[in-house]
Amino acid sequence: MLWSDGRLVEGGTLPFAMADRGLLLGDGVFDTALGVQGRVAFEGAHVDRLTAAAAALGFSAERERIVEAMRALAGTAPLAAIRTTLTRGPGPRGLAPPPEPAPFLFGSAAPARAVLFFAPLRLALTSMARNDTSPTARLKTLGYLDAVLAARDAQAQGFDEALFLNTRGRVACAGTGNLFAILEGTLVTPPLEEGVLPGIVRGELLARIAPSLGIAVEERPLLPSDLEAAEALFVTNSLRLLAPVAALGARAYDTAGHSAVQRLCAALRAAVAAECAVGLDALDP
């Protein structure tokens, strides 16, 4: 299901300007959210991030229009994977942005897979570096080829997802989510300056969920050796929620059996259900 210009559209195609900079140059941003029974989990945070990303690139986003799109798409399935995309719009040939952008907003939704919620992942370290020197490393832009290629390579090796280091050899993120480690009882994740996206679930865990459980949190740089010493690792994103890492390369982890991770999973599940005003069974596979 697609959304464009204030209406839902059946099928998989929309009219698209061939001069759109999102299509030609990757000049745009997007957001992925979970819809549950017609509600968008952590809606305000998703809208805030998308509008802030557009502002950082120098064009405007209509907040009310984004909300309209997300809510319309959330109602298309009991569990919906919602993608909202905003480009700078069409422009003349060349790299310089048009002086008066005409942003183009569209969205899509597909049934989300509840079986992915809290399901374990096996990670492979990729040789590609996350460019922490680029401001776009902290924005969810349309340029995702590094993640696409790293995921392809990881899957060819029998893993589920790729893990990126940054240009300084420190831990950045997984291809589609934020990485957390539990080190000596503290929940640790790299700060945004390491080339990390401000994930929505990441923010919820750091600001609310972990502190409410009495779990200490810290944002600090991590080295690969820190991950070797970790009690547990997990990846967060809006469609997997919290994915325990079962292995990083040859190193195995019993993340799913770690008591703190089990508590975080239960609390996150409850937070999503409360956000969407549904019972916990709405998130069952």
C-alpha positions, 0 to 999 in steps of 0.5 A: 500500500502506498500513500501520496498527496493525501490518499492511499494508493493500491499497488506499487507505483506512483507518478514520480518526477524524473528530475527528483533529487531523491531519485537521482542523487539520494537527496532525501531522508526516510523513516521506518516505523511500526504500526500496531492496530492503526497506531504508530509506535513512538509516533512523536519521536519518528516525526521529530527525527524525520523533520529534524533530518530534513532541516539538517539537509536544508529543506522543510518538512510539513509535520502535519502531513507526515503524521497524516501519512504515517497514520493512514499507512498504520491502518492498512494492516494489524501490524504494519511496517511503515516507510515515510520518505521525503526528498528535496524534490525536483531540481535542475541538472547538477549538484547545487540544490535548487534555491526554492525546494519543492519537497516530495513526501510519500510513504508505503506500508507492508505487513510487519512480521511479528516473528521478527520481534525480539528474534536473535541475530548472528552478526558478521563484522564487515570490512566497510567503514562507517564514515563518522566524519560525514554529517549524513552518518547521523541522518537516515538518508536515502544513500544506503548502498554500504548497508545493502552490500554489507548485508549481502556479504554477511548473508553469503557467509551465513550471518543475518546482519553486518556490524560496522566499525567507523573510520577510527576502528571503533564500533558504530552500528549494525546495518539496520540498527543500533548496537548495545553491549552489557559490560559489567552490568552497564548498558553501553552503546556508542554515542552519535558522534561515532557515526550512529543514527539516533534510533527510536528504540535506542532513544527509548531504552536510554532515556526511559526503559533502562533507567526505569528498570534500574539498569545503568546506561552509558554512551561511550566509544566501544572497541571490538575488544569490548564486544569480545568481553561483553556479557551480552549484545543486542541490536535495536530497530523499530521493526525488530524492536530488540534482537539479541545477538547470538553470535558475532563472527565465531564468538557466541553469546547467550544474550537471550538468556541474560536476565537484564536483556529479558527485562528490557525485552519485557519492558519494551514490549509493554511500552509498545503496547501502551503506545498503541493502546493494545494488549500484549497479545497484539505483538504475538507471532 
